[in-house]
Amino acid sequence: MEDYRAQFIDIYNKNVTRPGADRLLKWLEGTDFFTAPASTKFHGASLLARNHKCPPWEFLKKRS
């Protein structure tokens, strides 16, 4: 299984360069951002999970 946390942090550090980005990442690491399950009721997450077997940020990389 891929280490999605490390992958996210790598992508974040390469692409998010605005002031305060380091504080936001530190805050995210202190929350359940990396471990909480995605919502299946809101935001179409169940559709995303059902049709795609990759993390959501992969779609952002493909769109840019």
PDB file with one MODEL, atoms N, CA, C and O in Angstrom:
MODEL        1
ATOM      1  N   MET A   1       0.846  -1.187   0.000  1.00  0.00           N
ATOM      2  CA  MET A   1       0.000   0.000   0.000  1.00  0.00           C
ATOM      3  C   MET A   1       0.888   1.247   0.000  1.00  0.00           C
ATOM      4  O   MET A   1       1.878   1.325   0.727  1.00  0.00           O
ATOM      5  N   GLU A   2       0.513   2.205  -0.824  1.00  0.00           N
ATOM      6  CA  GLU A   2       1.270   3.441  -0.894  1.00  0.00           C
ATOM      7  C   GLU A   2       1.120   4.242   0.386  1.00  0.00           C
ATOM      8  O   GLU A   2       0.105   4.153   1.076  1.00  0.00           O
ATOM      9  N   ASP A   3       2.119   5.008   0.686  1.00  0.00           N
ATOM     10  CA  ASP A   3       2.056   5.883   1.844  1.00  0.00           C
ATOM     11  C   ASP A   3       1.467   7.218   1.389  1.00  0.00           C
ATOM     12  O   ASP A   3       2.200   8.125   0.994  1.00  0.00           O
ATOM     13  N   TYR A   4       0.130   7.332   1.449  1.00  0.00           N
ATOM     14  CA  TYR A   4      -0.553   8.513   0.952  1.00  0.00           C
ATOM     15  C   TYR A   4      -0.213   9.768   1.744  1.00  0.00           C
ATOM     16  O   TYR A   4      -0.202  10.871   1.197  1.00  0.00           O
ATOM     17  N   ARG A   5       0.061   9.601   3.012  1.00  0.00           N
ATOM     18  CA  ARG A   5       0.416  10.765   3.840  1.00  0.00           C
ATOM     19  C   ARG A   5       1.705  11.400   3.328  1.00  0.00           C
ATOM     20  O   ARG A   5       1.769  12.614   3.132  1.00  0.00           O
ATOM     21  N   ALA A   6       2.716  10.588   3.114  1.00  0.00           N
ATOM     22  CA  ALA A   6       3.994  11.090   2.608  1.00  0.00           C
ATOM     23  C   ALA A   6       3.835  11.671   1.208  1.00  0.00           C
ATOM     24  O   ALA A   6       4.446  12.688   0.880  1.00  0.00           O
ATOM     25  N   GLN A   7       3.024  11.032   0.395  1.00  0.00           N
ATOM     26  CA  GLN A   7       2.787  11.515  -0.964  1.00  0.00           C
ATOM     27  C   GLN A   7       2.095  12.878  -0.919  1.00  0.00           C
ATOM     28  O   GLN A   7       2.489  13.794  -1.641  1.00  0.00           O
ATOM     29  N   PHE A   8       1.078  13.017  -0.085  1.00  0.00           N
ATOM     30  CA  PHE A   8       0.378  14.292   0.045  1.00  0.00           C
ATOM     31  C   PHE A   8       1.335  15.385   0.502  1.00  0.00           C
ATOM     32  O   PHE A   8       1.357  16.474  -0.073  1.00  0.00           O
ATOM     33  N   ILE A   9       2.126  15.101   1.536  1.00  0.00           N
ATOM     34  CA  ILE A   9       3.045  16.100   2.079  1.00  0.00           C
ATOM     35  C   ILE A   9       4.074  16.516   1.030  1.00  0.00           C
ATOM     36  O   ILE A   9       4.420  17.694   0.938  1.00  0.00           O
ATOM     37  N   ASP A  10       4.558  15.576   0.252  1.00  0.00           N
ATOM     38  CA  ASP A  10       5.515  15.888  -0.816  1.00  0.00           C
ATOM     39  C   ASP A  10       4.878  16.805  -1.860  1.00  0.00           C
ATOM     40  O   ASP A  10       5.477  17.807  -2.251  1.00  0.00           O
ATOM     41  N   ILE A  11       3.677  16.473  -2.309  1.00  0.00           N
ATOM     42  CA  ILE A  11       2.971  17.297  -3.292  1.00  0.00           C
ATOM     43  C   ILE A  11       2.669  18.674  -2.708  1.00  0.00           C
ATOM     44  O   ILE A  11       2.839  19.689  -3.384  1.00  0.00           O
ATOM     45  N   TYR A  12       2.228  18.707  -1.472  1.00  0.00           N
ATOM     46  CA  TYR A  12       1.919  19.969  -0.791  1.00  0.00           C
ATOM     47  C   TYR A  12       3.151  20.863  -0.745  1.00  0.00           C
ATOM     48  O   TYR A  12       3.087  22.034  -1.118  1.00  0.00           O
ATOM     49  N   ASN A  13       4.266  20.315  -0.288  1.00  0.00           N
ATOM     50  CA  ASN A  13       5.489  21.110  -0.151  1.00  0.00           C
ATOM     51  C   ASN A  13       6.000  21.621  -1.489  1.00  0.00           C
ATOM     52  O   ASN A  13       6.592  22.698  -1.548  1.00  0.00           O
ATOM     53  N   LYS A  14       5.786  20.878  -2.549  1.00  0.00           N
ATOM     54  CA  LYS A  14       6.244  21.308  -3.876  1.00  0.00           C
ATOM     55  C   LYS A  14       5.334  22.361  -4.497  1.00  0.00           C
ATOM     56  O   LYS A  14       5.789  23.171  -5.304  1.00  0.00           O
ATOM     57  N   ASN A  15       4.056  22.359  -4.133  1.00  0.00           N
ATOM     58  CA  ASN A  15       3.089  23.192  -4.843  1.00  0.00           C
ATOM     59  C   ASN A  15       2.443  24.303  -4.040  1.00  0.00           C
ATOM     60  O   ASN A  15       1.960  25.275  -4.621  1.00  0.00           O
ATOM     61  N   VAL A  16       2.421  24.189  -2.735  1.00  0.00           N
ATOM     62  CA  VAL A  16       1.783  25.226  -1.915  1.00  0.00           C
ATOM     63  C   VAL A  16       2.897  26.084  -1.329  1.00  0.00           C
ATOM     64  O   VAL A  16       3.618  25.665  -0.424  1.00  0.00           O
ATOM     65  N   THR A  17       3.020  27.292  -1.866  1.00  0.00           N
ATOM     66  CA  THR A  17       4.150  28.152  -1.494  1.00  0.00           C
ATOM     67  C   THR A  17       3.729  29.465  -0.860  1.00  0.00           C
ATOM     68  O   THR A  17       4.571  30.321  -0.585  1.00  0.00           O
ATOM     69  N   ARG A  18       2.442  29.631  -0.629  1.00  0.00           N
ATOM     70  CA  ARG A  18       1.969  30.896  -0.064  1.00  0.00           C
ATOM     71  C   ARG A  18       2.425  31.063   1.384  1.00  0.00           C
ATOM     72  O   ARG A  18       2.712  30.075   2.061  1.00  0.00           O
ATOM     73  N   PRO A  19       2.493  32.292   1.856  1.00  0.00           N
ATOM     74  CA  PRO A  19       2.861  32.506   3.259  1.00  0.00           C
ATOM     75  C   PRO A  19       1.890  31.773   4.187  1.00  0.00           C
ATOM     76  O   PRO A  19       0.675  31.816   3.993  1.00  0.00           O
ATOM     77  N   GLY A  20       2.432  31.117   5.174  1.00  0.00           N
ATOM     78  CA  GLY A  20       1.620  30.392   6.140  1.00  0.00           C
ATOM     79  C   GLY A  20       1.384  28.939   5.775  1.00  0.00           C
ATOM     80  O   GLY A  20       0.765  28.206   6.546  1.00  0.00           O
ATOM     81  N   ALA A  21       1.866  28.502   4.611  1.00  0.00           N
ATOM     82  CA  ALA A  21       1.648  27.120   4.178  1.00  0.00           C
ATOM     83  C   ALA A  21       2.255  26.130   5.170  1.00  0.00           C
ATOM     84  O   ALA A  21       1.686  25.066   5.415  1.00  0.00           O
ATOM     85  N   ASP A  22       3.387  26.474   5.730  1.00  0.00           N
ATOM     86  CA  ASP A  22       4.026  25.582   6.700  1.00  0.00           C
ATOM     87  C   ASP A  22       3.174  25.438   7.959  1.00  0.00           C
ATOM     88  O   ASP A  22       3.089  24.354   8.538  1.00  0.00           O
ATOM     89  N   ARG A  23       2.546  26.531   8.378  1.00  0.00           N
ATOM     90  CA  ARG A  23       1.677  26.470   9.568  1.00  0.00           C
ATOM     91  C   ARG A  23       0.420  25.650   9.286  1.00  0.00           C
ATOM     92  O   ARG A  23      -0.050  24.914  10.154  1.00  0.00           O
ATOM     93  N   LEU A  24      -0.122  25.776   8.080  1.00  0.00           N
ATOM     94  CA  LEU A  24      -1.300  24.993   7.728  1.00  0.00           C
ATOM     95  C   LEU A  24      -0.970  23.505   7.724  1.00  0.00           C
ATOM     96  O   LEU A  24      -1.732  22.699   8.256  1.00  0.00           O
ATOM     97  N   LEU A  25       0.158  23.139   7.130  1.00  0.00           N
ATOM     98  CA  LEU A  25       0.545  21.726   7.104  1.00  0.00           C
ATOM     99  C   LEU A  25       0.766  21.204   8.522  1.00  0.00           C
ATOM    100  O   LEU A  25       0.355  20.087   8.839  1.00  0.00           O
ATOM    101  N   LYS A  26       1.399  21.987   9.361  1.00  0.00           N
ATOM    102  CA  LYS A  26       1.606  21.569  10.749  1.00  0.00           C
ATOM    103  C   LYS A  26       0.264  21.357  11.441  1.00  0.00           C
ATOM    104  O   LYS A  26       0.093  20.395  12.190  1.00  0.00           O
ATOM    105  N   TRP A  27      -0.691  22.259  11.189  1.00  0.00           N
ATOM    106  CA  TRP A  27      -2.018  22.116  11.776  1.00  0.00           C
ATOM    107  C   TRP A  27      -2.696  20.849  11.260  1.00  0.00           C
ATOM    108  O   TRP A  27      -3.269  20.093  12.046  1.00  0.00           O
ATOM    109  N   LEU A  28      -2.638  20.608   9.948  1.00  0.00           N
ATOM    110  CA  LEU A  28      -3.243  19.400   9.373  1.00  0.00           C
ATOM    111  C   LEU A  28      -2.673  18.137  10.006  1.00  0.00           C
ATOM    112  O   LEU A  28      -3.404  17.182  10.270  1.00  0.00           O
ATOM    113  N   GLU A  29      -1.377  18.136  10.245  1.00  0.00           N
ATOM    114  CA  GLU A  29      -0.738  16.958  10.846  1.00  0.00           C
ATOM    115  C   GLU A  29      -1.207  16.733  12.279  1.00  0.00           C
ATOM    116  O   GLU A  29      -1.115  15.617  12.789  1.00  0.00           O
ATOM    117  N   GLY A  30      -1.704  17.768  12.929  1.00  0.00           N
ATOM    118  CA  GLY A  30      -2.206  17.645  14.292  1.00  0.00           C
ATOM    119  C   GLY A  30      -3.682  17.273  14.363  1.00  0.00           C
ATOM    120  O   GLY A  30      -4.228  17.091  15.450  1.00  0.00           O
ATOM    121  N   THR A  31      -4.327  17.160  13.201  1.00  0.00           N
ATOM    122  CA  THR A  31      -5.744  16.796  13.157  1.00  0.00           C
ATOM    123  C   THR A  31      -5.887  15.367  12.632  1.00  0.00           C
ATOM    124  O   THR A  31      -4.897  14.657  12.454  1.00  0.00           O
ATOM    125  N   ASP A  32      -7.114  14.965  12.391  1.00  0.00           N
ATOM    126  CA  ASP A  32      -7.349  13.627  11.834  1.00  0.00           C
ATOM    127  C   ASP A  32      -7.427  13.658  10.302  1.00  0.00           C
ATOM    128  O   ASP A  32      -7.986  12.747   9.692  1.00  0.00           O
ATOM    129  N   PHE A  33      -6.878  14.684   9.693  1.00  0.00           N
ATOM    130  CA  PHE A  33      -6.931  14.857   8.240  1.00  0.00           C
ATOM    131  C   PHE A  33      -6.448  13.614   7.489  1.00  0.00           C
ATOM    132  O   PHE A  33      -7.035  13.239   6.474  1.00  0.00           O
ATOM    133  N   PHE A  34      -5.398  12.984   7.972  1.00  0.00           N
ATOM    134  CA  PHE A  34      -4.815  11.841   7.268  1.00  0.00           C
ATOM    135  C   PHE A  34      -5.453  10.508   7.635  1.00  0.00           C
ATOM    136  O   PHE A  34      -5.217   9.502   6.965  1.00  0.00           O
ATOM    137  N   THR A  35      -6.252  10.490   8.684  1.00  0.00           N
ATOM    138  CA  THR A  35      -6.799   9.212   9.137  1.00  0.00           C
ATOM    139  C   THR A  35      -8.316   9.123   9.096  1.00  0.00           C
ATOM    140  O   THR A  35      -8.867   8.023   9.061  1.00  0.00           O
ATOM    141  N   ALA A  36      -8.998  10.256   9.100  1.00  0.00           N
ATOM    142  CA  ALA A  36     -10.464  10.239   9.112  1.00  0.00           C
ATOM    143  C   ALA A  36     -10.998   9.718   7.775  1.00  0.00           C
ATOM    144  O   ALA A  36     -10.457  10.048   6.720  1.00  0.00           O
ATOM    145  N   PRO A  37     -12.037   8.922   7.818  1.00  0.00           N
ATOM    146  CA  PRO A  37     -12.622   8.433   6.563  1.00  0.00           C
ATOM    147  C   PRO A  37     -13.306   9.568   5.804  1.00  0.00           C
ATOM    148  O   PRO A  37     -13.791  10.528   6.403  1.00  0.00           O
ATOM    149  N   ALA A  38     -13.336   9.445   4.498  1.00  0.00           N
ATOM    150  CA  ALA A  38     -14.023  10.442   3.668  1.00  0.00           C
ATOM    151  C   ALA A  38     -15.524  10.323   3.875  1.00  0.00           C
ATOM    152  O   ALA A  38     -16.037   9.242   4.165  1.00  0.00           O
ATOM    153  N   SER A  39     -16.205  11.411   3.728  1.00  0.00           N
ATOM    154  CA  SER A  39     -17.654  11.424   3.843  1.00  0.00           C
ATOM    155  C   SER A  39     -18.271  10.618   2.705  1.00  0.00           C
ATOM    156  O   SER A  39     -17.892  10.776   1.545  1.00  0.00           O
ATOM    157  N   THR A  40     -19.207   9.769   3.039  1.00  0.00           N
ATOM    158  CA  THR A  40     -19.928   9.027   1.995  1.00  0.00           C
ATOM    159  C   THR A  40     -21.272   9.666   1.726  1.00  0.00           C
ATOM    160  O   THR A  40     -21.976   9.285   0.791  1.00  0.00           O
ATOM    161  N   LYS A  41     -21.625  10.641   2.552  1.00  0.00           N
ATOM    162  CA  LYS A  41     -22.916  11.298   2.408  1.00  0.00           C
ATOM    163  C   LYS A  41     -22.813  12.635   1.667  1.00  0.00           C
ATOM    164  O   LYS A  41     -23.750  13.042   0.981  1.00  0.00           O
ATOM    165  N   PHE A  42     -21.680  13.308   1.807  1.00  0.00           N
ATOM    166  CA  PHE A  42     -21.512  14.633   1.232  1.00  0.00           C
ATOM    167  C   PHE A  42     -20.362  14.660   0.224  1.00  0.00           C
ATOM    168  O   PHE A  42     -19.474  13.809   0.270  1.00  0.00           O
ATOM    169  N   HIS A  43     -20.379  15.608  -0.658  1.00  0.00           N
ATOM    170  CA  HIS A  43     -19.281  15.917  -1.573  1.00  0.00           C
ATOM    171  C   HIS A  43     -19.004  14.847  -2.618  1.00  0.00           C
ATOM    172  O   HIS A  43     -17.974  14.910  -3.288  1.00  0.00           O
ATOM    173  N   GLY A  44     -19.880  13.873  -2.780  1.00  0.00           N
ATOM    174  CA  GLY A  44     -19.673  12.850  -3.797  1.00  0.00           C
ATOM    175  C   GLY A  44     -18.526  11.904  -3.496  1.00  0.00           C
ATOM    176  O   GLY A  44     -18.019  11.243  -4.402  1.00  0.00           O
ATOM    177  N   ALA A  45     -18.107  11.828  -2.238  1.00  0.00           N
ATOM    178  CA  ALA A  45     -16.957  10.997  -1.894  1.00  0.00           C
ATOM    179  C   ALA A  45     -17.214   9.524  -2.160  1.00  0.00           C
ATOM    180  O   ALA A  45     -16.294   8.803  -2.548  1.00  0.00           O
ATOM    181  N   SER A  46     -18.435   9.061  -1.963  1.00  0.00           N
ATOM    182  CA  SER A  46     -18.698   7.642  -2.202  1.00  0.00           C
ATOM    183  C   SER A  46     -18.577   7.316  -3.686  1.00  0.00           C
ATOM    184  O   SER A  46     -18.101   6.240  -4.047  1.00  0.00           O
ATOM    185  N   LEU A  47     -19.001   8.231  -4.542  1.00  0.00           N
ATOM    186  CA  LEU A  47     -18.850   8.038  -5.985  1.00  0.00           C
ATOM    187  C   LEU A  47     -17.386   8.016  -6.366  1.00  0.00           C
ATOM    188  O   LEU A  47     -16.961   7.177  -7.161  1.00  0.00           O
ATOM    189  N   LEU A  48     -16.609   8.932  -5.805  1.00  0.00           N
ATOM    190  CA  LEU A  48     -15.175   8.983  -6.074  1.00  0.00           C
ATOM    191  C   LEU A  48     -14.503   7.694  -5.634  1.00  0.00           C
ATOM    192  O   LEU A  48     -13.715   7.119  -6.386  1.00  0.00           O
ATOM    193  N   ALA A  49     -14.800   7.238  -4.440  1.00  0.00           N
ATOM    194  CA  ALA A  49     -14.182   6.029  -3.912  1.00  0.00           C
ATOM    195  C   ALA A  49     -14.592   4.799  -4.715  1.00  0.00           C
ATOM    196  O   ALA A  49     -13.792   3.883  -4.905  1.00  0.00           O
ATOM    197  N   ARG A  50     -15.807   4.780  -5.172  1.00  0.00           N
ATOM    198  CA  ARG A  50     -16.309   3.627  -5.909  1.00  0.00           C
ATOM    199  C   ARG A  50     -15.683   3.531  -7.304  1.00  0.00           C
ATOM    200  O   ARG A  50     -15.426   2.433  -7.797  1.00  0.00           O
ATOM    201  N   ASN A  51     -15.442   4.670  -7.929  1.00  0.00           N
ATOM    202  CA  ASN A  51     -14.982   4.670  -9.316  1.00  0.00           C
ATOM    203  C   ASN A  51     -13.485   4.842  -9.492  1.00  0.00           C
ATOM    204  O   ASN A  51     -12.964   4.611 -10.583  1.00  0.00           O
ATOM    205  N   HIS A  52     -12.792   5.237  -8.457  1.00  0.00           N
ATOM    206  CA  HIS A  52     -11.365   5.518  -8.592  1.00  0.00           C
ATOM    207  C   HIS A  52     -10.610   4.950  -7.397  1.00  0.00           C
ATOM    208  O   HIS A  52     -11.060   5.035  -6.254  1.00  0.00           O
ATOM    209  N   LYS A  53      -9.482   4.385  -7.684  1.00  0.00           N
ATOM    210  CA  LYS A  53      -8.680   3.788  -6.619  1.00  0.00           C
ATOM    211  C   LYS A  53      -7.400   4.578  -6.384  1.00  0.00           C
ATOM    212  O   LYS A  53      -6.328   3.999  -6.206  1.00  0.00           O
ATOM    213  N   CYS A  54      -7.515   5.879  -6.383  1.00  0.00           N
ATOM    214  CA  CYS A  54      -6.355   6.705  -6.075  1.00  0.00           C
ATOM    215  C   CYS A  54      -6.813   7.865  -5.201  1.00  0.00           C
ATOM    216  O   CYS A  54      -8.002   8.184  -5.171  1.00  0.00           O
ATOM    217  N   PRO A  55      -5.892   8.495  -4.497  1.00  0.00           N
ATOM    218  CA  PRO A  55      -6.274   9.593  -3.604  1.00  0.00           C
ATOM    219  C   PRO A  55      -6.767  10.799  -4.404  1.00  0.00           C
ATOM    220  O   PRO A  55      -6.359  10.996  -5.548  1.00  0.00           O
ATOM    221  N   PRO A  56      -7.643  11.603  -3.803  1.00  0.00           N
ATOM    222  CA  PRO A  56      -8.247  12.738  -4.506  1.00  0.00           C
ATOM    223  C   PRO A  56      -7.253  13.726  -5.087  1.00  0.00           C
ATOM    224  O   PRO A  56      -7.521  14.307  -6.139  1.00  0.00           O
ATOM    225  N   TRP A  57      -6.109  13.937  -4.438  1.00  0.00           N
ATOM    226  CA  TRP A  57      -5.166  14.928  -4.949  1.00  0.00           C
ATOM    227  C   TRP A  57      -4.550  14.511  -6.279  1.00  0.00           C
ATOM    228  O   TRP A  57      -3.999  15.354  -6.987  1.00  0.00           O
ATOM    229  N   GLU A  58      -4.630  13.237  -6.634  1.00  0.00           N
ATOM    230  CA  GLU A  58      -4.154  12.807  -7.947  1.00  0.00           C
ATOM    231  C   GLU A  58      -4.969  13.483  -9.054  1.00  0.00           C
ATOM    232  O   GLU A  58      -4.429  13.797 -10.115  1.00  0.00           O
ATOM    233  N   PHE A  59      -6.255  13.707  -8.814  1.00  0.00           N
ATOM    234  CA  PHE A  59      -7.090  14.379  -9.801  1.00  0.00           C
ATOM    235  C   PHE A  59      -6.650  15.824  -9.981  1.00  0.00           C
ATOM    236  O   PHE A  59      -6.700  16.350 -11.092  1.00  0.00           O
ATOM    237  N   LEU A  60      -6.222  16.471  -8.904  1.00  0.00           N
ATOM    238  CA  LEU A  60      -5.753  17.845  -9.001  1.00  0.00           C
ATOM    239  C   LEU A  60      -4.476  17.926  -9.814  1.00  0.00           C
ATOM    240  O   LEU A  60      -4.298  18.852 -10.605  1.00  0.00           O
ATOM    241  N   LYS A  61      -3.590  16.968  -9.627  1.00  0.00           N
ATOM    242  CA  LYS A  61      -2.340  16.962 -10.399  1.00  0.00           C
ATOM    243  C   LYS A  61      -2.632  16.774 -11.885  1.00  0.00           C
ATOM    244  O   LYS A  61      -1.979  17.395 -12.725  1.00  0.00           O
ATOM    245  N   LYS A  62      -3.599  15.931 -12.217  1.00  0.00           N
ATOM    246  CA  LYS A  62      -3.917  15.664 -13.614  1.00  0.00           C
ATOM    247  C   LYS A  62      -4.590  16.839 -14.282  1.00  0.00           C
ATOM    248  O   LYS A  62      -4.476  17.006 -15.496  1.00  0.00           O
ATOM    249  N   ARG A  63      -5.297  17.665 -13.511  1.00  0.00           N
ATOM    250  CA  ARG A  63      -6.026  18.803 -14.070  1.00  0.00           C
ATOM    251  C   ARG A  63      -5.126  20.000 -14.308  1.00  0.00           C
ATOM    252  O   ARG A  63      -5.463  20.866 -15.115  1.00  0.00           O
ATOM    253  N   SER A  64      -3.991  20.072 -13.630  1.00  0.00           N
ATOM    254  CA  SER A  64      -3.133  21.259 -13.762  1.00  0.00           C
ATOM    255  C   SER A  64      -2.194  21.148 -14.934  1.00  0.00           C
ATOM    256  O   SER A  64      -1.407  22.060 -15.184  1.00  0.00           O
TER     257      SER A  64
ENDMDL
END
